[in-house]
């Protein structure tokens, strides 16, 4: 659960970063 949550959070942050570019 923790690894998946962390992985999802990382992907979410990357997506937001790309969209905010």
C-alpha positions as CSV (number, residue, x, y, z in Angstrom):
1,X,0.0,0.0,0.0
2,X,2.7,2.4,1.0
3,X,4.9,1.8,-2.1
4,X,1.9,2.2,-4.4
5,X,0.8,5.4,-2.7
6,X,4.3,6.8,-3.0
7,X,4.6,5.8,-6.6
8,X,1.2,7.3,-7.4
9,X,2.1,10.5,-5.6
10,X,5.3,10.8,-7.6
11,X,3.5,10.3,-10.9
12,X,0.9,12.9,-9.8
13,X,3.6,15.4,-9.0
14,X,5.3,14.8,-12.3
15,X,2.0,15.2,-14.2
16,X,1.3,18.4,-12.4
17,X,4.8,19.7,-13.2
18,X,4.4,18.9,-16.9
19,X,1.0,20.5,-17.0
20,X,2.3,23.6,-15.2
21,X,5.1,23.9,-17.7
